[in-house]
Each structure stands twice: as C-alpha cells, then as structure tokens.
C-alpha cells in the first residue's frame, strides 16, 4: 500500500489560496451579490468585480484571507464608489494576519479622502502638506492658527492639513512628527512589529510621509469636517473614516484588528500587498465570469 505524503506548509497554503479564490469567484457571480454590486455601481459593477478578482488572484496574501472579509472590504469600497486599483490610490483591500488567521481590511487612501470631500460640494479648498524646519513660527493653542516662518532646513518636523468650506469656515491641524509617530505606534500593530523585528513591512516604515499626510487630513476632517448625514456626501465621509483600516464584518461593523495585540509572527504588510497588486495585469474585460452560485455567501 502506498503511503500518502503529508502536504508541506507551502502546499497547504496554496490549497487554501485556490479554494478562497474559487469561493470569491463564486460569490461575486451569485445573483444576490451581483445584484448588490449592480445596485451601488450600476454600469461600473462589471469592471469593479473584475478588478477585485485580479487583486485576489495576483496577491497571494490576499488569497489566503477569509473570503467573507475580502468581499466585505470590496463592498465598502463599492458603496463609497472608490476604485480599488492600487495604482490609483483611492482605496485598498489589504490582507492582515492576526491570531485567528488572515483577514482582509478596507483602507482608504489619501486621494480617496480628497475625493469624498470634493463630492460634498462644500469644500472650496482642501490640502495636506509636509512641514520642514522653520516653516512654522508658532501655533496658537486656542484657535489653532499658525504663524508661518521661513524654511531653515530640509528636516521634516511635522505635517499640516487645511480646508476651507464654501461658507467661509476654515480650519487647520498641525501634528509634529513625534505626535504622528505616537499615533502610528498606538494604532498600528504592523508598525509596532516593524520596530520589534527590525523589518520594513509596514507603509508607516517605508513611506512615513504618505501615511502621516493621510493621518493629519483624516484627523482634521474627523474633528471639524462635514460628516453629517444631513449634508450631501457627509454620510459617505463618515463611513469611509469609520471603516478605514478595519475588517468589515457581515453586519457592517468595523473591526480594527491592526489595533489588537500583535501575533507572534509579523503581520502581513501594506507595502508588499500593494506591490503585488500593482504588478497584476490590467483586466481584459469589464465583465466578471459567470460561475455557480454558492449558498454560503455572506449577507449584506
């Protein structure tokens, strides 16, 4: 009798990936989920789900994720009408390994925040910038107003965001580099893992300025921007900021797993996943393949 060989860990991972890809294909082709994507995206639904399939197939770490979390993250981006092509930088579906396995998180990009702000029709100006040494003379701790100075070096000392509404209301927010560092250490276990393991896996590590600009802009809008459901686009901005960097559960609840105690191994990083996704070939068709319905699909 021939003894069967046990699968290697790599072979086991590959089996999981193939099974998850097949599950995602089946679910997005089912009548219920296809109808939901059509409802929120109309004619753009075909291109969107094709882009989603391309990401899952071309990103091994994403293919390891629980398919329900992948679909939920994609549905969040679709509801916000933000493309998930990583080359565009509006929204991302990023894998994250935690204590229970791998799950997909929704992440909005810097451009996505700007896009949602523009859709409200209430922002006359909105911007975020890197601040160099000498460029800020003082900050009024009561009003938040900033007295500008002249740059004395190329050293980055902080980040500033600003907006002005069409009604004349304006606000700015400045965070020193140390304050942003503290924010990253508190809210991103993947960044903390980089610090512990001496790795460069997190975007906070490899492209700190990009994440800092997103953070200072997000903080400003969260505190002073338009996030009311009574105003056009305000509910979309609230949903985007509330869902950022979270696994979206089936009931729509965001679960911020990157803010949980880190697992023994370093978590999957943002950079590697985005790089893998950017290497994926552009989809050749705007229509998703028609596959069998799977009764185990998630509810939305």
N, C-alpha and C positions, 0 to 999 in steps of 0.2 A: 504494500500500500504506500502510495506516495504521500509524504508528509507535506502539508501546505506551509509555505513560508509566511511568517508574520510580516505585515507591512511595516516599512520603515516610517518614522515620523513624517518625513517629507512626502511619502506616498499617501499617508493618511491625510495630510493637509491638502494634497492635490485632489483627493476624493471629495473632501469637504467643499473645496472650491467649485469643482464641477457640479456637485449637487446643488449648491447655492445659486450658481449661475442659471442652472435649469429651472430652479424654483422662481427666480426673479423673472425669467423669460415667460414662464407660465402665468404668473400672477399679472404681469402688466398686459398680457394678452387676453386675460379673462374679461368677460363682459362688464362686471361690476367695476373693476379698477380702471379699465379702458374708458368707461363712461365718466368716471371721476376726473381723469386727466382731460378728457374732452370738455367736460364742464368748466374747468378752470382755465384751460389753454385754447380751447376751440381748435382752429386750424393748425396751431403750433404744437398740438399734442404729439403727433407722429414724430416730428423732429426731436422733441424733448425726450421721449422714451427711447428713441434710437441712440441719443447721446448717453442716456442712462445705461443702456446695455453695453455700449462701448466702454464706459468707465469701469463697469463691473468686470468685464472680460479682460481688460487691459491692466487692471490694478489687482495683483494677487492678494494683497492685504484686504482690499475691499470685498473681494470674492469670498474671503473667509468669514465675513461678518454675517450676523443673523439677518437673513433676507428681509424680515419684517422691519428692522431698523433702517435698512437701505431704502426700502420703499417709502417709509415714513419721512425720511430726510428728503427724498426726492419730491414727495408730495408737498412738503413745506415750501421748498423752492418753487414748485409749480404754482402753488397758491399765491405766492408773492410775485409770480411772473418774473422770476430771475433765472437766467440760463445757468446751467451747471457745468458748462465748458470751462475748465480751469484756466485756459488761455485768456478768457475774457475777464476773469477776476471779480465777478459779481457774487457768486455763491459756490460753495464746495460741498462735496459729500466725502467726509474724511473718516477712515477707519480708526478705531481706538481699541486697544487690548486692555481689558480690565480683569478683575479676579474671576469673573464668570465666563469669560470668552471674549470674542471680538464683536463689536457693535459699531454701526455707522453713525456719525454725528453730522448734523447740519451746521455749516459755518457760513456766515455772511461775510463777504469781502468789503474792503474799503469802498470800492466802486458801487457795491450794492446799497450801502447806506446812503451814498450821494444820490443814487437813482431813486430810491424810495422818497427821499426828501424832495427831489425835483417834482415827483408825481403829485405831491400835495398842492402845488401851485402857490405855496405860501412862503417859500424861501427865495429871497432876492439874491442872496449871496451865501455860500457855504464853503468852508475850506478847512484844511488842517495842514500844519507845517512843522518842520523840524526847526528848533531854536538853537542857535550857536552862541557861544560865549560872548557876552557883551551886548547881545541884541535886545535884551530886556533890562531896563534900568531899575524898574520896581514894579510890584504888583500890589494894588490896593486890596487889602484883605476884606474890606467891607463891600465894595462894589465889584471887585474882580477886574477892574480896569487896569490896563497895562501901559506903562510908560516905556516907549521904545528907545533903545540905545543903538550904538553902532557896533557892528561885529568886530571883535578883537582877535578871534582865532577861529579855526575850523572845528574846534571841540564842540560836540553836541551836549548841551546841558539840559535840554527838555523838549517838550512838544506842546503845541498850542492848536486849539480848534476855535473856529469862529463861525457865527451865522448872523444874518440879518433878515428879518421877515419883511414881507411887503408892507406890513402895517407900521414898520419903523422900529419894532422891537429888535434889539441886538444883544448878543451875549458871547462871551469868550471864556475859555477854560484853559488854564496852563497847568501842566504837570511836569515836575522836574524829572530827570532821568531816574533818580533814586526812587521817586514815587511810583513811576511806571514799573521799575524793577520789582518793587514790593508788591504791586498789583499782580504782575506775572507770576511771582513766586507763590502768592496766595491762591490764585485761581487756576493755575495750570500745573497739574502734576507732571505732565510731559516735560515742561521746562525744568521743574524740580529734578526730574530723573536725569536730564542732561547734566545738571550741576553735580548730582551724586555720582553718575557713571563716567563723567568726563566726555560725553558724547555731543554730537551736533545734529540731533534728530529733530528737534522742535524748531518751528519757524521763529519762535522767540529767540532762539540761539543764533540761527543763521541769517535772519533778516529782522533784527530787533526793531529797526525804524519803521518798517511797514506795519508790524503788529502794534507798535506804540501809536502811530497815527490813527489806526483803526480804533484803538482803545480810547484815545483822548476825544475823538469825534463821537464815539458811542456814548461815552460818559456825559458829554455836553448835551447831546440830544435826549438822553435818558432823564437828565435833570431839568432841562429848560426847553426842549424842542416840542414839536407837535406830535403827540401820541394819543390824542383823544379820539374816540370813535365818532364824536360829533363833527369832526373835521375831515375833509377829504384826504384819504391816504394815511390818516393818523393811526388807524387800527392796524394797517399793514406794517408801519414802522414799529409799533408796539410788539406785534407778533414776531417780527424779524429779530429785534433786540432780545426779546424774551426767549427765543428759540436758539440763539447763537451759541455754538459750541456745546450743544446738547443732543442727546439721543431723544428722539421724539417717540414717545410711547403710543400705543394704539388708541388711547383715549385723548391723544393730543397733548399730554402733559410732558414738559421738557424735563429730562433727567441729566443733570450736569455731571457726568461720570468723570470728566477730567479734573473735577474738584474733589474727588474721593481719594482716599489713601491709595497710593500707587502700588501696583502688583510687584512681585519680586523682579520680574524682567522689565526692561524699559518699554513703555508703551509705544505703539505704532506712531510714527511722527507725521506731522503735517507735510513737511518738505518732500519726503520720499514718496508719499502717496500722490501729491500734486505732480511731481516729476514724472511718475509712472503714467499718470493720466494725460499729461501733456504730450507724451510720446505716442499715445494712442492715435491711430489713423482716423481721419475725419470720416464720419458715416457717409456711405454712398447713397443712402436713400432716406427719405423723411418718414417712411412708414415702418412701424415695428412689425416683426414677423408674427404671423398668426399661429399660435400654439394652443395646446389643450388647456382647458380650464382646470384650476386646482381648487378644490373646495376648502383647502386650508388657508386661503388668502386672508390677509388682515382686514379688519373693519375700519372704515374711515367715516 
